[in-house]
Amino acid sequence: MISIPNLLGSCFKKYRRKTAISFIRDSKIETQVSFLDLELHSNKMANLLIKKEVKKSDNVVILFDKSLIFIVVYIAL
């Protein structure tokens, strides 16, 4: 069975310029994010969490509306 981090890592490498996420509002695409941008933002967030001394076994609560930042933080964790 493949883990989520391994799956994301292979997608980040394979589909760098392809759209990873599209946010749609009122039947129109509002925002699109490539796999490359998603990887860059989630790595920045992961580094920030490391600076804040969040460790692997720590419990972290994230409370955001459905948004790109929620996805970035989730992947970073």
A tleap script that builds the chain and sets N, CA, C and O, in Angstrom:
source leaprc.protein.ff14SB
mol = sequence {
  NMET ILE SER ILE PRO ASN LEU LEU GLY SER
  CYS PHE LYS LYS TYR ARG ARG LYS THR ALA
  ILE SER PHE ILE ARG ASP SER LYS ILE GLU
  THR GLN VAL SER PHE LEU ASP LEU GLU LEU
  HIE SER ASN LYS MET ALA ASN LEU LEU ILE
  LYS LYS GLU VAL LYS LYS SER ASP ASN VAL
  VAL ILE LEU PHE ASP LYS SER LEU ILE PHE
  ILE VAL VAL TYR ILE ALA CLEU
}
set mol.1.N position { 0.847 -1.182 0.000 }
set mol.1.CA position { 0.000 0.000 0.000 }
set mol.1.C position { 0.891 1.244 0.000 }
set mol.1.O position { 1.852 1.326 0.766 }
set mol.2.N position { 0.573 2.192 -0.848 }
set mol.2.CA position { 1.350 3.431 -0.938 }
set mol.2.C position { 0.836 4.448 0.084 }
set mol.2.O position { -0.371 4.582 0.285 }
set mol.3.N position { 1.759 5.156 0.722 }
set mol.3.CA position { 1.366 6.147 1.721 }
set mol.3.C position { 1.011 7.472 1.028 }
set mol.3.O position { 1.396 7.715 -0.116 }
set mol.4.N position { 0.280 8.306 1.740 }
set mol.4.CA position { -0.105 9.610 1.187 }
set mol.4.C position { 1.134 10.461 0.877 }
set mol.4.O position { 1.198 11.051 -0.202 }
set mol.5.N position { 2.121 10.547 1.782 }
set mol.5.CA position { 3.321 11.334 1.438 }
set mol.5.C position { 4.041 10.809 0.188 }
set mol.5.O position { 4.522 11.598 -0.626 }
set mol.6.N position { 4.116 9.487 0.035 }
set mol.6.CA position { 4.772 8.935 -1.153 }
set mol.6.C position { 3.963 9.224 -2.411 }
set mol.6.O position { 4.531 9.535 -3.458 }
set mol.7.N position { 2.651 9.124 -2.314 }
set mol.7.CA position { 1.789 9.414 -3.450 }
set mol.7.C position { 1.918 10.883 -3.860 }
set mol.7.O position { 2.074 11.191 -5.042 }
set mol.8.N position { 1.851 11.784 -2.880 }
set mol.8.CA position { 2.001 13.208 -3.176 }
set mol.8.C position { 3.376 13.497 -3.769 }
set mol.8.O position { 3.487 14.249 -4.737 }
set mol.9.N position { 4.414 12.909 -3.200 }
set mol.9.CA position { 5.776 13.122 -3.706 }
set mol.9.C position { 5.912 12.715 -5.165 }
set mol.9.O position { 6.530 13.427 -5.955 }
set mol.10.N position { 5.340 11.578 -5.523 }
set mol.10.CA position { 5.432 11.144 -6.922 }
set mol.10.C position { 4.597 12.047 -7.836 }
set mol.10.O position { 4.994 12.306 -8.972 }
set mol.11.N position { 3.457 12.524 -7.357 }
set mol.11.CA position { 2.639 13.452 -8.152 }
set mol.11.C position { 3.358 14.784 -8.335 }
set mol.11.O position { 3.326 15.363 -9.421 }
set mol.12.N position { 4.012 15.275 -7.274 }
set mol.12.CA position { 4.755 16.531 -7.366 }
set mol.12.C position { 5.840 16.425 -8.439 }
set mol.12.O position { 6.064 17.374 -9.191 }
set mol.13.N position { 6.510 15.280 -8.511 }
set mol.13.CA position { 7.580 15.091 -9.499 }
set mol.13.C position { 7.034 14.893 -10.908 }
set mol.13.O position { 7.560 15.459 -11.866 }
set mol.14.N position { 5.989 14.095 -11.034 }
set mol.14.CA position { 5.483 13.697 -12.344 }
set mol.14.C position { 4.653 14.788 -13.024 }
set mol.14.O position { 4.712 14.941 -14.244 }
set mol.15.N position { 3.886 15.542 -12.246 }
set mol.15.CA position { 2.905 16.479 -12.822 }
set mol.15.C position { 3.206 17.938 -12.501 }
set mol.15.O position { 2.275 18.736 -12.395 }
set mol.16.N position { 4.437 18.302 -12.348 }
set mol.16.CA position { 4.853 19.618 -11.852 }
set mol.16.C position { 4.043 20.795 -12.411 }
set mol.16.O position { 3.599 21.645 -11.639 }
set mol.17.N position { 3.847 20.862 -13.693 }
set mol.17.CA position { 3.180 22.020 -14.315 }
set mol.17.C position { 1.682 21.821 -14.487 }
set mol.17.O position { 0.987 22.739 -14.921 }
set mol.18.N position { 1.179 20.659 -14.160 }
set mol.18.CA position { -0.259 20.403 -14.306 }
set mol.18.C position { -1.018 20.946 -13.102 }
set mol.18.O position { -0.454 21.125 -12.022 }
set mol.19.N position { -2.299 21.204 -13.304 }
set mol.19.CA position { -3.147 21.726 -12.239 }
set mol.19.C position { -3.417 20.646 -11.193 }
set mol.19.O position { -3.875 19.550 -11.516 }
set mol.20.N position { -3.129 20.971 -9.952 }
set mol.20.CA position { -3.385 20.060 -8.837 }
set mol.20.C position { -4.756 20.330 -8.231 }
set mol.20.O position { -5.479 19.401 -7.872 }
set mol.21.N position { -5.107 21.606 -8.121 }
set mol.21.CA position { -6.350 22.000 -7.453 }
set mol.21.C position { -6.995 23.145 -8.225 }
set mol.21.O position { -6.316 24.073 -8.663 }
set mol.22.N position { -8.291 23.070 -8.384 }
set mol.22.CA position { -9.072 24.169 -8.956 }
set mol.22.C position { -10.178 24.524 -7.973 }
set mol.22.O position { -10.924 23.653 -7.526 }
set mol.23.N position { -10.278 25.791 -7.643 }
set mol.23.CA position { -11.370 26.267 -6.803 }
set mol.23.C position { -12.402 26.903 -7.709 }
set mol.23.O position { -12.085 27.772 -8.522 }
set mol.24.N position { -13.633 26.465 -7.562 }
set mol.24.CA position { -14.705 26.937 -8.427 }
set mol.24.C position { -15.734 27.684 -7.578 }
set mol.24.O position { -16.158 27.211 -6.523 }
set mol.25.N position { -16.120 28.855 -8.064 }
set mol.25.CA position { -17.152 29.656 -7.396 }
set mol.25.C position { -18.101 30.164 -8.475 }
set mol.25.O position { -17.669 30.680 -9.506 }
set mol.26.N position { -19.379 30.013 -8.228 }
set mol.26.CA position { -20.400 30.448 -9.189 }
set mol.26.C position { -20.152 29.851 -10.575 }
set mol.26.O position { -20.280 30.533 -11.592 }
set mol.27.N position { -19.803 28.594 -10.594 }
set mol.27.CA position { -19.575 27.826 -11.832 }
set mol.27.C position { -18.390 28.323 -12.658 }
set mol.27.O position { -18.289 28.005 -13.843 }
set mol.28.N position { -17.500 29.094 -12.052 }
set mol.28.CA position { -16.307 29.578 -12.748 }
set mol.28.C position { -15.072 29.236 -11.938 }
set mol.28.O position { -15.093 29.268 -10.708 }
set mol.29.N position { -14.001 28.911 -12.635 }
set mol.29.CA position { -12.736 28.634 -11.943 }
set mol.29.C position { -12.212 29.938 -11.358 }
set mol.29.O position { -11.960 30.905 -12.077 }
set mol.30.N position { -12.054 29.944 -10.047 }
set mol.30.CA position { -11.584 31.135 -9.348 }
set mol.30.C position { -10.067 31.109 -9.180 }
set mol.30.O position { -9.400 32.127 -9.370 }
set mol.31.N position { -9.526 29.951 -8.826 }
set mol.31.CA position { -8.095 29.806 -8.575 }
set mol.31.C position { -7.649 28.429 -9.036 }
set mol.31.O position { -8.369 27.444 -8.870 }
set mol.32.N position { -6.462 28.368 -9.613 }
set mol.32.CA position { -5.863 27.083 -9.954 }
set mol.32.C position { -4.447 27.059 -9.402 }
set mol.32.O position { -3.741 28.067 -9.426 }
set mol.33.N position { -4.043 25.899 -8.907 }
set mol.33.CA position { -2.722 25.742 -8.322 }
set mol.33.C position { -2.062 24.529 -8.968 }
set mol.33.O position { -2.663 23.459 -9.059 }
set mol.34.N position { -0.828 24.706 -9.415 }
set mol.34.CA position { -0.096 23.587 -10.008 }
set mol.34.C position { 0.489 22.706 -8.910 }
set mol.34.O position { 0.568 23.109 -7.749 }
set mol.35.N position { 0.894 21.511 -9.291 }
set mol.35.CA position { 1.553 20.621 -8.332 }
set mol.35.C position { 2.847 21.257 -7.826 }
set mol.35.O position { 3.191 21.111 -6.653 }
set mol.36.N position { 3.561 21.958 -8.696 }
set mol.36.CA position { 4.799 22.622 -8.292 }
set mol.36.C position { 4.520 23.668 -7.223 }
set mol.36.O position { 5.203 23.698 -6.199 }
set mol.37.N position { 3.525 24.530 -7.444 }
set mol.37.CA position { 3.188 25.557 -6.456 }
set mol.37.C position { 2.694 24.948 -5.148 }
set mol.37.O position { 3.020 25.439 -4.066 }
set mol.38.N position { 1.916 23.891 -5.249 }
set mol.38.CA position { 1.422 23.219 -4.047 }
set mol.38.C position { 2.581 22.639 -3.242 }
set mol.38.O position { 2.594 22.716 -2.013 }
set mol.39.N position { 3.545 22.063 -3.936 }
set mol.39.CA position { 4.732 21.520 -3.256 }
set mol.39.C position { 5.534 22.640 -2.594 }
set mol.39.O position { 5.950 22.508 -1.443 }
set mol.40.N position { 5.751 23.729 -3.310 }
set mol.40.CA position { 6.526 24.847 -2.755 }
set mol.40.C position { 5.862 25.434 -1.514 }
set mol.40.O position { 6.525 25.662 -0.502 }
set mol.41.N position { 4.547 25.681 -1.592 }
set mol.41.CA position { 3.827 26.266 -0.450 }
set mol.41.C position { 3.774 25.308 0.740 }
set mol.41.O position { 3.934 25.733 1.885 }
set mol.42.N position { 3.553 24.031 0.480 }
set mol.42.CA position { 3.482 23.078 1.600 }
set mol.42.C position { 4.862 22.880 2.232 }
set mol.42.O position { 4.960 22.667 3.441 }
set mol.43.N position { 5.929 22.948 1.426 }
set mol.43.CA position { 7.281 22.861 2.003 }
set mol.43.C position { 7.597 24.075 2.866 }
set mol.43.O position { 8.218 23.942 3.921 }
set mol.44.N position { 7.174 25.256 2.426 }
set mol.44.CA position { 7.368 26.463 3.241 }
set mol.44.C position { 6.623 26.340 4.562 }
set mol.44.O position { 7.148 26.691 5.619 }
set mol.45.N position { 5.396 25.838 4.491 }
set mol.45.CA position { 4.606 25.666 5.714 }
set mol.45.C position { 5.249 24.622 6.619 }
set mol.45.O position { 5.302 24.805 7.836 }
set mol.46.N position { 5.733 23.537 6.040 }
set mol.46.CA position { 6.395 22.495 6.839 }
set mol.46.C position { 7.618 23.061 7.546 }
set mol.46.O position { 7.861 22.754 8.713 }
set mol.47.N position { 8.385 23.882 6.847 }
set mol.47.CA position { 9.563 24.499 7.471 }
set mol.47.C position { 9.171 25.455 8.594 }
set mol.47.O position { 9.862 25.538 9.609 }
set mol.48.N position { 8.072 26.172 8.416 }
set mol.48.CA position { 7.578 27.048 9.480 }
set mol.48.C position { 7.164 26.231 10.704 }
set mol.48.O position { 7.461 26.611 11.837 }
set mol.49.N position { 6.484 25.116 10.476 }
set mol.49.CA position { 6.077 24.246 11.588 }
set mol.49.C position { 7.293 23.681 12.312 }
set mol.49.O position { 7.283 23.550 13.536 }
set mol.50.N position { 8.333 23.347 11.566 }
set mol.50.CA position { 9.570 22.849 12.176 }
set mol.50.C position { 10.204 23.944 13.030 }
set mol.50.O position { 10.673 23.678 14.137 }
set mol.51.N position { 10.217 25.179 12.515 }
set mol.51.CA position { 10.755 26.302 13.288 }
set mol.51.C position { 9.972 26.515 14.579 }
set mol.51.O position { 10.532 26.916 15.599 }
set mol.52.N position { 8.670 26.242 14.522 }
set mol.52.CA position { 7.826 26.383 15.704 }
set mol.52.C position { 7.899 25.151 16.601 }
set mol.52.O position { 7.169 25.038 17.585 }
set mol.53.N position { 8.796 24.227 16.243 }
set mol.53.CA position { 9.075 23.009 17.017 }
set mol.53.C position { 7.906 22.032 17.067 }
set mol.53.O position { 7.744 21.309 18.050 }
set mol.54.N position { 7.094 22.006 16.021 }
set mol.54.CA position { 6.043 20.992 15.896 }
set mol.54.C position { 6.743 19.704 15.481 }
set mol.54.O position { 7.496 19.680 14.507 }
set mol.55.N position { 6.487 18.638 16.228 }
set mol.55.CA position { 7.153 17.363 15.969 }
set mol.55.C position { 6.156 16.322 15.464 }
set mol.55.O position { 4.942 16.511 15.546 }
set mol.56.N position { 6.686 15.236 14.946 }
set mol.56.CA position { 5.873 14.192 14.318 }
set mol.56.C position { 4.764 13.666 15.221 }
set mol.56.O position { 3.661 13.409 14.738 }
set mol.57.N position { 5.013 13.503 16.478 }
set mol.57.CA position { 4.011 12.918 17.376 }
set mol.57.C position { 3.049 13.955 17.973 }
set mol.57.O position { 2.121 13.585 18.692 }
set mol.58.N position { 3.257 15.237 17.686 }
set mol.58.CA position { 2.404 16.292 18.239 }
set mol.58.C position { 1.010 16.255 17.621 }
set mol.58.O position { 0.840 15.896 16.455 }
set mol.59.N position { 0.028 16.627 18.414 }
set mol.59.CA position { -1.332 16.810 17.904 }
set mol.59.C position { -1.470 18.254 17.445 }
set mol.59.O position { -1.087 19.183 18.157 }
set mol.60.N position { -2.018 18.434 16.253 }
set mol.60.CA position { -2.202 19.765 15.696 }
set mol.60.C position { -3.650 19.882 15.244 }
set mol.60.O position { -4.181 18.993 14.578 }
set mol.61.N position { -4.277 20.987 15.615 }
set mol.61.CA position { -5.648 21.251 15.194 }
set mol.61.C position { -5.605 22.353 14.143 }
set mol.61.O position { -4.988 23.399 14.346 }
set mol.62.N position { -6.265 22.104 13.025 }
set mol.62.CA position { -6.378 23.142 11.999 }
set mol.62.C position { -7.856 23.467 11.819 }
set mol.62.O position { -8.692 22.586 11.620 }
set mol.63.N position { -8.140 24.743 11.894 }
set mol.63.CA position { -9.523 25.190 11.788 }
set mol.63.C position { -9.600 26.299 10.746 }
set mol.63.O position { -9.410 27.475 11.053 }
set mol.64.N position { -9.878 25.907 9.529 }
set mol.64.CA position { -10.031 26.826 8.408 }
set mol.64.C position { -11.269 26.433 7.641 }
set mol.64.O position { -11.696 25.279 7.684 }
set mol.65.N position { -11.845 27.386 6.940 }
set mol.65.CA position { -12.873 27.049 5.963 }
set mol.65.C position { -12.193 26.291 4.828 }
set mol.65.O position { -10.966 26.219 4.768 }
set mol.66.N position { -12.989 25.731 3.938 }
set mol.66.CA position { -12.423 25.087 2.753 }
set mol.66.C position { -11.616 26.136 2.001 }
set mol.66.O position { -12.151 27.138 1.526 }
set mol.67.N position { -10.315 25.879 1.905 }
set mol.67.CA position { -9.450 26.864 1.274 }
set mol.67.C position { -8.123 26.232 0.898 }
set mol.67.O position { -7.812 25.109 1.293 }
set mol.68.N position { -7.352 26.978 0.126 }
set mol.68.CA position { -6.032 26.512 -0.256 }
set mol.68.C position { -5.132 26.384 0.963 }
set mol.68.O position { -4.357 25.432 1.062 }
set mol.69.N position { -5.226 27.328 1.889 }
set mol.69.CA position { -4.358 27.273 3.078 }
set mol.69.C position { -4.618 26.001 3.887 }
set mol.69.O position { -3.682 25.433 4.450 }
set mol.70.N position { -5.861 25.549 3.955 }
set mol.70.CA position { -6.161 24.299 4.660 }
set mol.70.C position { -5.406 23.147 4.011 }
set mol.70.O position { -4.795 22.332 4.703 }
set mol.71.N position { -5.447 23.078 2.696 }
set mol.71.CA position { -4.790 21.990 1.977 }
set mol.71.C position { -3.271 22.071 2.163 }
set mol.71.O position { -2.617 21.050 2.379 }
set mol.72.N position { -2.717 23.270 2.081 }
set mol.72.CA position { -1.286 23.455 2.255 }
set mol.72.C position { -0.844 23.011 3.649 }
set mol.72.O position { 0.145 22.291 3.786 }
set mol.73.N position { -1.565 23.432 4.673 }
set mol.73.CA position { -1.217 23.050 6.052 }
set mol.73.C position { -1.364 21.539 6.229 }
set mol.73.O position { -0.509 20.909 6.851 }
set mol.74.N position { -2.413 20.961 5.703 }
set mol.74.CA position { -2.641 19.522 5.815 }
set mol.74.C position { -1.477 18.746 5.189 }
set mol.74.O position { -0.965 17.801 5.789 }
set mol.75.N position { -1.067 19.139 4.003 }
set mol.75.CA position { 0.054 18.451 3.341 }
set mol.75.C position { 1.351 18.667 4.124 }
set mol.75.O position { 2.164 17.751 4.256 }
set mol.76.N position { 1.536 19.876 4.638 }
set mol.76.CA position { 2.748 20.177 5.417 }
set mol.76.C position { 2.834 19.315 6.664 }
set mol.76.O position { 3.916 18.880 7.058 }
set mol.77.N position { 1.692 19.074 7.279 }
set mol.77.CA position { 1.689 18.250 8.492 }
set mol.77.C position { 1.969 16.798 8.160 }
set mol.77.O position { 2.006 15.956 9.056 }
savepdb mol mol.pdb
quit
